[in-house]
Amino acid sequence: MARKTEGPSREDWVVAGMSALMSGGIEAVKVEKLATALGISKGPFYWRFANRDELLQAIVDFWRRDLTQSLIDATRLPETPEERLRALAEVSLMPHAGLLDVATAECALRAWAATDTLPRETVREVDASRISHVTEEFVLVGAPREVAEQLAKAVYVALLGLYTVRQYTPELADDRAFMTTVDIAIREAQRQKSAMAAGDLRVDPPAERPATP
C-alpha cells in the first residue's frame, strides 16, 4: 500500500492544477482529471489537500509567490533604480517560469478572476503590489510620486497587453517594443528630476522697489 509520503507532492498537484487552468479554464481543474494527468488515482490528492477549494487557493498563492514576488526579489540587486527597472522588465519578458508559460498563466488567472471571487481579490492585490513596487522605483529615479505612479501603470498595462497578444496575435508581441516603452518611461522620470532640480535652483528676481520720491 502506498504511503502518504509517496506520490505527487503538494507542489506537483498545484502545478498540474495551474496547467489545467491554463489549457482549459477553471472547469478543467478537477481532481479526477488532475489525477489522470499525473498517472495516479485521485486518492493521493487527499493526502495533500482537504478538498478542491484548498487546491484552488494554493494555485492562487503559487501564482502570487512564484510569478510575482519571486520576480521582484530576483531583481533587487542592481544598484540604481534604472537598472532595477530594466532588470525587472527583462525578467517579466521571460516566456517560462519553470514549466509554465508566463503569459498564458497570467491570462488564465485573470480570466478566472473575471468570473470567480476566489482569485479576484488576490489579482487586485497583486496588481496593486506590482504597481506600487514599480512606482517606488520611478520615485527613486526622480519623478514626483503622482507622475511615477502614472509611469508605473503605463508600463504595467503595456506588459499585460503584451501577455495578451502573445496568446492571439503573436506578431504584435514585440519584446523590444516593450523595452522601448520602459526606456521612455525611465527617461521621462529622469526629465522630471532635471526639471525639478532646475526649478529648485532658479532664483526669482527681487521685487522692484518703489521709486524714491
ZADO-1210 file (C-alpha; in nm, 4 decimals, padded with zeros to 6 digits):
<atoms>
<atom x="00.0000" y="00.0000" z="00.0000" code="MET" pos="1"/>
<atom x="00.1341" y="00.3418" z="-00.0949" code="ALA" pos="2"/>
<atom x="00.2429" y="00.5674" z="00.1878" code="ARG" pos="3"/>
<atom x="00.1366" y="00.9304" z="00.2232" code="LYS" pos="4"/>
<atom x="00.4953" y="01.0408" z="00.1742" code="THR" pos="5"/>
<atom x="00.4923" y="00.8851" z="-00.1723" code="GLU" pos="6"/>
<atom x="00.3275" y="01.0023" z="-00.4907" code="GLY" pos="7"/>
<atom x="00.2879" y="01.3594" z="-00.6193" code="PRO" pos="8"/>
<atom x="00.3860" y="01.6366" z="-00.3817" code="SER" pos="9"/>
<atom x="00.1617" y="01.9279" z="-00.2962" code="ARG" pos="10"/>
<atom x="00.3511" y="02.1394" z="-00.5478" code="GLU" pos="11"/>
<atom x="00.3042" y="01.8722" z="-00.8153" code="ASP" pos="12"/>
<atom x="-00.0719" y="01.8977" z="-00.7702" code="TRP" pos="13"/>
<atom x="-00.0590" y="02.2778" z="-00.7776" code="VAL" pos="14"/>
<atom x="00.1451" y="02.2853" z="-01.0986" code="VAL" pos="15"/>
<atom x="-00.0901" y="02.0294" z="-01.2535" code="ALA" pos="16"/>
<atom x="-00.3833" y="02.2450" z="-01.1475" code="GLY" pos="17"/>
<atom x="-00.2259" y="02.5565" z="-01.2934" code="MET" pos="18"/>
<atom x="-00.1535" y="02.3732" z="-01.6187" code="SER" pos="19"/>
<atom x="-00.5158" y="02.2592" z="-01.6379" code="ALA" pos="20"/>
<atom x="-00.6365" y="02.6131" z="-01.5699" code="LEU" pos="21"/>
<atom x="-00.4154" y="02.7436" z="-01.8484" code="MET" pos="22"/>
<atom x="-00.5318" y="02.4881" z="-02.1025" code="SER" pos="23"/>
<atom x="-00.8998" y="02.4566" z="-02.0221" code="GLY" pos="24"/>
<atom x="-01.0091" y="02.7212" z="-01.7747" code="GLY" pos="25"/>
<atom x="-01.1316" y="02.6701" z="-01.4211" code="ILE" pos="26"/>
<atom x="-01.3726" y="02.3938" z="-01.5228" code="GLU" pos="27"/>
<atom x="-01.0730" y="02.1823" z="-01.6220" code="ALA" pos="28"/>
<atom x="-00.9325" y="02.1928" z="-01.2693" code="VAL" pos="29"/>
<atom x="-01.0974" y="01.8740" z="-01.1444" code="LYS" pos="30"/>
<atom x="-00.9368" y="01.6270" z="-00.9055" code="VAL" pos="31"/>
<atom x="-01.0117" y="01.3299" z="-01.1289" code="GLU" pos="32"/>
<atom x="-00.8623" y="01.4991" z="-01.4356" code="LYS" pos="33"/>
<atom x="-00.5516" y="01.6066" z="-01.2478" code="LEU" pos="34"/>
<atom x="-00.5029" y="01.2567" z="-01.1117" code="ALA" pos="35"/>
<atom x="-00.5276" y="01.1149" z="-01.4623" code="THR" pos="36"/>
<atom x="-00.2745" y="01.3688" z="-01.5866" code="ALA" pos="37"/>
<atom x="-00.0392" y="01.2662" z="-01.3052" code="LEU" pos="38"/>
<atom x="-00.0941" y="00.8984" z="-01.3803" code="GLY" pos="39"/>
<atom x="-00.2447" y="00.8015" z="-01.0442" code="ILE" pos="40"/>
<atom x="-00.5806" y="00.7571" z="-00.8760" code="SER" pos="41"/>
<atom x="-00.7409" y="01.0550" z="-00.7050" code="LYS" pos="42"/>
<atom x="-00.6919" y="00.9088" z="-00.3567" code="GLY" pos="43"/>
<atom x="-00.3437" y="01.0579" z="-00.3006" code="PRO" pos="44"/>
<atom x="-00.4851" y="01.4030" z="-00.3700" code="PHE" pos="45"/>
<atom x="-00.6450" y="01.3959" z="-00.0258" code="TYR" pos="46"/>
<atom x="-00.3085" y="01.3290" z="00.1344" code="TRP" pos="47"/>
<atom x="-00.2118" y="01.6818" z="00.0298" code="ARG" pos="48"/>
<atom x="-00.5381" y="01.8783" z="00.0292" code="PHE" pos="49"/>
<atom x="-00.8591" y="01.8686" z="00.2270" code="ALA" pos="50"/>
<atom x="-01.0676" y="01.9451" z="-00.0820" code="ASN" pos="51"/>
<atom x="-01.0647" y="02.1123" z="-00.4232" code="ARG" pos="52"/>
<atom x="-01.1146" y="02.4590" z="-00.2750" code="ASP" pos="53"/>
<atom x="-00.7891" y="02.4245" z="-00.0850" code="GLU" pos="54"/>
<atom x="-00.6154" y="02.3361" z="-00.4098" code="LEU" pos="55"/>
<atom x="-00.7647" y="02.6390" z="-00.5830" code="LEU" pos="56"/>
<atom x="-00.6374" y="02.8654" z="-00.3070" code="GLN" pos="57"/>
<atom x="-00.2947" y="02.7034" z="-00.3356" code="ALA" pos="58"/>
<atom x="-00.2941" y="02.7774" z="-00.7111" code="ILE" pos="59"/>
<atom x="-00.3666" y="03.1445" z="-00.6402" code="VAL" pos="60"/>
<atom x="-00.0943" y="03.1552" z="-00.3735" code="ASP" pos="61"/>
<atom x="00.1510" y="02.9883" z="-00.6112" code="PHE" pos="62"/>
<atom x="00.0825" y="03.2500" z="-00.8787" code="TRP" pos="63"/>
<atom x="00.1293" y="03.5328" z="-00.6315" code="ARG" pos="64"/>
<atom x="00.4518" y="03.3875" z="-00.4887" code="ARG" pos="65"/>
<atom x="00.6302" y="03.2307" z="-00.7854" code="ASP" pos="66"/>
<atom x="00.5102" y="03.4555" z="-01.0656" code="LEU" pos="67"/>
<atom x="00.5139" y="03.7854" z="-00.8766" code="THR" pos="68"/>
<atom x="00.7149" y="03.8141" z="-00.5572" code="GLN" pos="69"/>
<atom x="00.9978" y="03.5902" z="-00.6736" code="SER" pos="70"/>
<atom x="01.0479" y="03.8106" z="-00.9809" code="LEU" pos="71"/>
<atom x="01.0657" y="04.1242" z="-00.7695" code="ILE" pos="72"/>
<atom x="01.3056" y="03.9611" z="-00.5244" code="ASP" pos="73"/>
<atom x="01.5293" y="03.8442" z="-00.8092" code="ALA" pos="74"/>
<atom x="01.5792" y="04.1995" z="-00.9360" code="THR" pos="75"/>
<atom x="01.6702" y="04.3836" z="-00.6152" code="ARG" pos="76"/>
<atom x="02.0480" y="04.3512" z="-00.6611" code="LEU" pos="77"/>
<atom x="02.1237" y="04.6185" z="-00.9256" code="PRO" pos="78"/>
<atom x="02.2409" y="04.9382" z="-00.7597" code="GLU" pos="79"/>
<atom x="02.0386" y="05.2011" z="-00.9450" code="THR" pos="80"/>
<atom x="01.6602" y="05.2189" z="-00.9873" code="PRO" pos="81"/>
<atom x="01.7077" y="05.2472" z="-01.3633" code="GLU" pos="82"/>
<atom x="01.8997" y="04.9177" z="-01.3653" code="GLU" pos="83"/>
<atom x="01.6411" y="04.7514" z="-01.1404" code="ARG" pos="84"/>
<atom x="01.3541" y="04.8644" z="-01.3613" code="LEU" pos="85"/>
<atom x="01.5219" y="04.7299" z="-01.6732" code="ARG" pos="86"/>
<atom x="01.6110" y="04.4045" z="-01.4965" code="ALA" pos="87"/>
<atom x="01.2517" y="04.3589" z="-01.3795" code="LEU" pos="88"/>
<atom x="01.1240" y="04.4296" z="-01.7306" code="ALA" pos="89"/>
<atom x="01.3627" y="04.1740" z="-01.8795" code="GLU" pos="90"/>
<atom x="01.2670" y="03.9079" z="-01.6236" code="VAL" pos="91"/>
<atom x="00.8981" y="03.9770" z="-01.6873" code="SER" pos="92"/>
<atom x="00.9552" y="03.9004" z="-02.0555" code="LEU" pos="93"/>
<atom x="01.0908" y="03.5524" z="-01.9867" code="MET" pos="94"/>
<atom x="00.8494" y="03.3142" z="-02.1607" code="PRO" pos="95"/>
<atom x="00.8565" y="03.0447" z="-01.8942" code="HIS" pos="96"/>
<atom x="00.8693" y="03.0102" z="-01.5176" code="ALA" pos="97"/>
<atom x="00.9679" y="02.6509" z="-01.4655" code="GLY" pos="98"/>
<atom x="00.7391" y="02.4502" z="-01.6906" code="LEU" pos="99"/>
<atom x="00.4694" y="02.7180" z="-01.7073" code="LEU" pos="100"/>
<atom x="00.4162" y="02.9715" z="-01.9822" code="ASP" pos="101"/>
<atom x="00.4101" y="03.3058" z="-01.8010" code="VAL" pos="102"/>
<atom x="00.1778" y="03.4888" z="-02.0401" code="ALA" pos="103"/>
<atom x="-00.0709" y="03.2031" z="-02.0516" code="THR" pos="104"/>
<atom x="-00.0702" y="03.1767" z="-01.6720" code="ALA" pos="105"/>
<atom x="-00.1376" y="03.5492" z="-01.6340" code="GLU" pos="106"/>
<atom x="-00.4232" y="03.5434" z="-01.8831" code="CYS" pos="107"/>
<atom x="-00.5721" y="03.2277" z="-01.7299" code="ALA" pos="108"/>
<atom x="-00.5706" y="03.3730" z="-01.3772" code="LEU" pos="109"/>
<atom x="-00.7332" y="03.6939" z="-01.4949" code="ARG" pos="110"/>
<atom x="-00.9993" y="03.5096" z="-01.6954" code="ALA" pos="111"/>
<atom x="-01.0776" y="03.3046" z="-01.3844" code="TRP" pos="112"/>
<atom x="-01.0864" y="03.6179" z="-01.1661" code="ALA" pos="113"/>
<atom x="-01.3401" y="03.7743" z="-01.4020" code="ALA" pos="114"/>
<atom x="-01.5960" y="03.5091" z="-01.3054" code="THR" pos="115"/>
<atom x="-01.4950" y="03.3978" z="-00.9544" code="ASP" pos="116"/>
<atom x="-01.4449" y="03.5915" z="-00.6327" code="THR" pos="117"/>
<atom x="-01.1834" y="03.3447" z="-00.5021" code="LEU" pos="118"/>
<atom x="-00.8929" y="03.4752" z="-00.7141" code="PRO" pos="119"/>
<atom x="-01.0327" y="03.8230" z="-00.7775" code="ARG" pos="120"/>
<atom x="-00.9125" y="03.9922" z="-00.4604" code="GLU" pos="121"/>
<atom x="-00.5692" y="03.8335" z="-00.4944" code="THR" pos="122"/>
<atom x="-00.5393" y="03.9552" z="-00.8536" code="VAL" pos="123"/>
<atom x="-00.6252" y="04.3063" z="-00.7373" code="ARG" pos="124"/>
<atom x="-00.3723" y="04.2836" z="-00.4544" code="GLU" pos="125"/>
<atom x="-00.1036" y="04.1571" z="-00.6902" code="VAL" pos="126"/>
<atom x="-00.1743" y="04.4345" z="-00.9400" code="ASP" pos="127"/>
<atom x="-00.1540" y="04.6947" z="-00.6634" code="ALA" pos="128"/>
<atom x="00.1670" y="04.5401" z="-00.5266" code="SER" pos="129"/>
<atom x="00.3365" y="04.5335" z="-00.8660" code="ARG" pos="130"/>
<atom x="00.2374" y="04.8904" z="-00.9479" code="ILE" pos="131"/>
<atom x="00.3461" y="05.0088" z="-00.6029" code="SER" pos="132"/>
<atom x="00.6877" y="04.8480" z="-00.6424" code="HIS" pos="133"/>
<atom x="00.7467" y="04.9997" z="-00.9861" code="VAL" pos="134"/>
<atom x="00.6156" y="05.3367" z="-00.8653" code="THR" pos="135"/>
<atom x="00.8733" y="05.3432" z="-00.5863" code="GLU" pos="136"/>
<atom x="01.1495" y="05.2741" z="-00.8371" code="GLU" pos="137"/>
<atom x="01.0365" y="05.5623" z="-01.0577" code="PHE" pos="138"/>
<atom x="01.0286" y="05.7857" z="-00.7490" code="VAL" pos="139"/>
<atom x="01.3893" y="05.6870" z="-00.6836" code="LEU" pos="140"/>
<atom x="01.4749" y="05.7742" z="-01.0440" code="VAL" pos="141"/>
<atom x="01.3448" y="06.1215" z="-00.9662" code="GLY" pos="142"/>
<atom x="00.9824" y="06.1526" z="-01.0746" code="ALA" pos="143"/>
<atom x="00.7222" y="06.3092" z="-00.8446" code="PRO" pos="144"/>
<atom x="00.5057" y="06.0367" z="-00.6919" code="ARG" pos="145"/>
<atom x="00.1988" y="06.1202" z="-00.8991" code="GLU" pos="146"/>
<atom x="00.3983" y="06.1038" z="-01.2213" code="VAL" pos="147"/>
<atom x="00.5851" y="05.7931" z="-01.1018" code="ALA" pos="148"/>
<atom x="00.2552" y="05.6127" z="-01.0475" code="GLU" pos="149"/>
<atom x="00.1351" y="05.7100" z="-01.3957" code="GLN" pos="150"/>
<atom x="00.4569" y="05.5791" z="-01.5472" code="LEU" pos="151"/>
<atom x="00.4303" y="05.2561" z="-01.3473" code="ALA" pos="152"/>
<atom x="00.0733" y="05.1994" z="-01.4633" code="LYS" pos="153"/>
<atom x="00.1662" y="05.2717" z="-01.8259" code="ALA" pos="154"/>
<atom x="00.4492" y="05.0172" z="-01.8178" code="VAL" pos="155"/>
<atom x="00.2360" y="04.7589" z="-01.6355" code="TYR" pos="156"/>
<atom x="-00.0592" y="04.7881" z="-01.8713" code="VAL" pos="157"/>
<atom x="00.1830" y="04.7558" z="-02.1642" code="ALA" pos="158"/>
<atom x="00.3163" y="04.4323" z="-02.0125" code="LEU" pos="159"/>
<atom x="-00.0334" y="04.2880" z="-01.9615" code="LEU" pos="160"/>
<atom x="-00.1171" y="04.3811" z="-02.3183" code="GLY" pos="161"/>
<atom x="00.1963" y="04.2037" z="-02.4373" code="LEU" pos="162"/>
<atom x="00.0950" y="03.8910" z="-02.2447" code="TYR" pos="163"/>
<atom x="-00.2483" y="03.9035" z="-02.4050" code="THR" pos="164"/>
<atom x="-00.1318" y="03.9405" z="-02.7651" code="VAL" pos="165"/>
<atom x="00.1161" y="03.6565" z="-02.7162" code="ARG" pos="166"/>
<atom x="-00.1923" y="03.4342" z="-02.6979" code="GLN" pos="167"/>
<atom x="-00.3798" y="03.5614" z="-03.0017" code="TYR" pos="168"/>
<atom x="-00.1663" y="03.7806" z="-03.2288" code="THR" pos="169"/>
<atom x="00.1936" y="03.6848" z="-03.1511" code="PRO" pos="170"/>
<atom x="00.3277" y="03.9017" z="-03.4338" code="GLU" pos="171"/>
<atom x="00.2387" y="04.2030" z="-03.2154" code="LEU" pos="172"/>
<atom x="00.4195" y="04.0602" z="-02.9126" code="ALA" pos="173"/>
<atom x="00.7369" y="04.2613" z="-02.9661" code="ASP" pos="174"/>
<atom x="00.9574" y="04.2400" z="-02.6578" code="ASP" pos="175"/>
<atom x="01.1835" y="04.5136" z="-02.7925" code="ARG" pos="176"/>
<atom x="00.8883" y="04.7492" z="-02.8201" code="ALA" pos="177"/>
<atom x="00.8061" y="04.6824" z="-02.4563" code="PHE" pos="178"/>
<atom x="01.1658" y="04.7531" z="-02.3501" code="MET" pos="179"/>
<atom x="01.1485" y="05.0765" z="-02.5506" code="THR" pos="180"/>
<atom x="00.8385" y="05.1697" z="-02.3508" code="THR" pos="181"/>
<atom x="01.0307" y="05.1060" z="-02.0293" code="VAL" pos="182"/>
<atom x="01.3237" y="05.3174" z="-02.1502" code="ASP" pos="183"/>
<atom x="01.0903" y="05.6030" z="-02.2479" code="ILE" pos="184"/>
<atom x="00.9312" y="05.5905" z="-01.9022" code="ALA" pos="185"/>
<atom x="01.2726" y="05.5963" z="-01.7357" code="ILE" pos="186"/>
<atom x="01.3821" y="05.8942" z="-01.9450" code="ARG" pos="187"/>
<atom x="01.0632" y="06.0782" z="-01.8537" code="GLU" pos="188"/>
<atom x="01.1308" y="06.0158" z="-01.4840" code="ALA" pos="189"/>
<atom x="01.4848" y="06.1467" z="-01.5319" code="GLN" pos="190"/>
<atom x="01.3498" y="06.4506" z="-01.7173" code="ARG" pos="191"/>
<atom x="01.1145" y="06.5187" z="-01.4279" code="GLN" pos="192"/>
<atom x="01.4096" y="06.5039" z="-01.1901" code="LYS" pos="193"/>
<atom x="01.6076" y="06.7508" z="-01.4016" code="SER" pos="194"/>
<atom x="01.3083" y="06.9833" z="-01.4293" code="ALA" pos="195"/>
<atom x="01.2577" y="06.9827" z="-01.0537" code="MET" pos="196"/>
<atom x="01.6279" y="07.0436" z="-00.9969" code="ALA" pos="197"/>
<atom x="01.6199" y="07.3386" z="-01.2347" code="ALA" pos="198"/>
<atom x="01.3181" y="07.4753" z="-01.0539" code="GLY" pos="199"/>
<atom x="01.4933" y="07.4441" z="-00.7177" code="ASP" pos="200"/>
<atom x="01.7972" y="07.6302" z="-00.8493" code="LEU" pos="201"/>
<atom x="01.6058" y="07.9111" z="-01.0166" code="ARG" pos="202"/>
<atom x="01.6339" y="08.2429" z="-00.8325" code="VAL" pos="203"/>
<atom x="01.3452" y="08.4781" z="-00.8789" code="ASP" pos="204"/>
<atom x="01.4477" y="08.8399" z="-00.9444" code="PRO" pos="205"/>
<atom x="01.3996" y="09.0691" z="-00.6475" code="PRO" pos="206"/>
<atom x="01.0828" y="09.2715" z="-00.6405" code="ALA" pos="207"/>
<atom x="01.1261" y="09.6231" z="-00.7716" code="GLU" pos="208"/>
<atom x="01.1429" y="09.8859" z="-00.5034" code="ARG" pos="209"/>
<atom x="00.9088" y="10.1760" z="-00.5396" code="PRO" pos="210"/>
<atom x="01.0743" y="10.4850" z="-00.6814" code="ALA" pos="211"/>
<atom x="01.2176" y="10.7196" z="-00.4193" code="THR" pos="212"/>
<atom x="01.0295" y="11.0471" z="-00.4293" code="PRO" pos="213"/>
</atoms>
